Amino acid sequence: DVQLVESGGGSAQTGGSLRLSCAASGYTFSSYCMVWFRQTPGKLREGVAALDSDGNTGYDESVKGRFTISLDNAKNILYLQVDSLKPEDTAMYYCALDPVPKSLRRMRGGNCFAGTGYWGQGTQVTVS
């Protein structure tokens, strides 16, 4: 079974930084899309940063230049470096993986999902 476990969330001040981690296990897909989503109460979940199995990355306009997504292939850990934090970055952050065939993969801002995928339990980021 695919398992995704996030960590690294917490409280930070405006302008501060955090590094979110997502330990992934149980997958052997050769083609995939991995996304960091975030959600606040009453709002739809939004993809903020995406990385596919070809190494392409994409970002939502709201985080471009401040967030960096990366994957440590040896450790199977997906990271999200979040810098220059703003109060509006406060949200629950979720790591997710979608085994999308290459022919169906399309980067759209900070998202490249084509289906429902697999999800972690989330890690809270609070910026004050």
C-alpha positions as MATLAB code, in Angstrom:
seq = 'DVQLVESGGGSAQTGGSLRLSCAASGYTFSSYCMVWFRQTPGKLREGVAALDSDGNTGYDESVKGRFTISLDNAKNILYLQVDSLKPEDTAMYYCALDPVPKSLRRMRGGNCFAGTGYWGQGTQVTVS';
ca = [
       0.000    0.000    0.000;
       1.115    3.531   -0.732;
       1.782    5.528    2.421;
       2.528    9.229    2.651;
       3.487   10.741    5.998;
       3.974   14.503    6.323;
       5.985   16.300    8.980;
       7.665   19.632    9.544;
       4.668   21.876   10.009;
       4.346   24.270   12.911;
       4.158   27.922   13.789;
       6.281   30.589   12.168;
       6.415   34.346   12.028;
       5.776   36.365    8.907;
       8.902   36.251    6.785;
      10.066   33.020    8.355;
      10.733   29.603    6.851;
       9.756   25.997    7.334;
      10.628   22.770    5.554;
       7.837   20.273    5.128;
       8.689   16.626    4.513;
       6.649   13.780    3.094;
       7.991   10.266    3.529;
       6.624    8.091    0.740;
       6.602    4.313    0.707;
       4.924    1.395   -1.010;
       4.901    2.762   -4.548;
       6.686    1.486   -7.630;
       5.132    3.706  -10.272;
       7.422    4.752  -13.099;
       5.248    7.717  -13.991;
       3.711    9.892  -11.333;
       2.806   13.331  -10.167;
       3.491   14.485   -6.605;
       1.808   17.590   -5.259;
       1.750   19.645   -2.106;
      -1.826   20.799   -1.559;
      -3.097   23.146    1.106;
      -6.522   23.795    2.532;
      -8.085   26.257    4.925;
     -11.538   25.870    6.486;
     -14.308   26.751    4.054;
     -12.024   26.762    1.025;
     -11.256   24.213   -1.651;
      -8.002   22.324   -1.474;
      -5.455   23.928   -3.817;
      -2.272   22.571   -5.321;
       0.627   24.891   -4.539;
       3.658   22.941   -5.805;
       4.003   19.922   -8.071;
       6.762   17.643   -9.281;
       6.479   14.846  -11.823;
       8.580   11.766  -12.492;
      10.457   13.599  -15.277;
      11.607   16.200  -12.777;
       9.329   18.960  -14.021;
       8.042   21.329  -11.358;
       5.176   23.763  -11.216;
       3.968   26.352   -8.732;
       0.829   28.292   -8.010;
       1.297   31.993   -8.667;
       0.704   32.759   -4.990;
       3.846   30.865   -3.917;
       6.165   31.264   -6.893;
       9.600   32.424   -5.796;
       8.889   31.550   -2.145;
       8.220   27.790   -2.153;
      10.492   25.079   -3.559;
       9.488   21.470   -4.132;
      12.109   18.747   -4.338;
      12.420   14.981   -4.112;
      15.185   12.953   -2.502;
      14.957    9.804   -4.612;
      17.338    7.835   -2.423;
      15.229    8.417    0.687;
      11.824    8.679   -1.066;
      11.122   11.958    0.712;
       9.294   14.842   -0.926;
      10.145   18.261    0.493;
       8.526   21.650    0.389;
      10.791   24.509    1.436;
       8.566   27.424    2.351;
      10.277   30.807    2.678;
       9.098   34.386    3.139;
       5.982   33.081    4.841;
       2.840   35.184    4.890;
      -0.209   34.900    7.158;
      -2.226   33.774    4.133;
       0.018   30.693    3.898;
      -1.649   29.426    7.071;
      -3.298   26.122    6.128;
      -3.204   22.368    6.455;
      -0.637   21.099    3.969;
      -1.080   17.700    2.343;
       1.315   15.617    0.315;
      -0.286   13.588   -2.457;
       0.782   11.224   -5.218;
      -1.043   10.347   -8.436;
       0.321    7.548  -10.681;
      -0.512    9.451  -13.858;
       0.680    7.957  -17.164;
       3.033   10.284  -18.993;
       0.565   10.729  -21.857;
      -1.984   12.159  -19.421;
       0.354   14.278  -17.315;
      -0.066   18.010  -17.633;
       1.373   20.622  -15.282;
      -1.207   23.241  -14.371;
       0.339   25.760  -12.027;
       1.017   23.860   -8.807;
      -0.886   20.726   -9.773;
      -0.463   17.820  -12.181;
      -3.065   15.415  -10.835;
      -5.327   13.583  -13.266;
      -7.194   11.389  -10.754;
      -7.793   11.050   -7.034;
      -4.370    9.678   -6.049;
      -3.020    8.857   -2.609;
      -2.951   11.323    0.270;
      -1.140   11.885    3.530;
      -2.802   13.002    6.745;
      -1.582   16.589    6.550;
       0.616   18.903    8.580;
      -0.540   22.286    9.901;
       1.325   25.493    9.096;
       0.395   28.607   11.048;
       1.931   31.979   10.238;
       1.433   34.967   12.498;
];
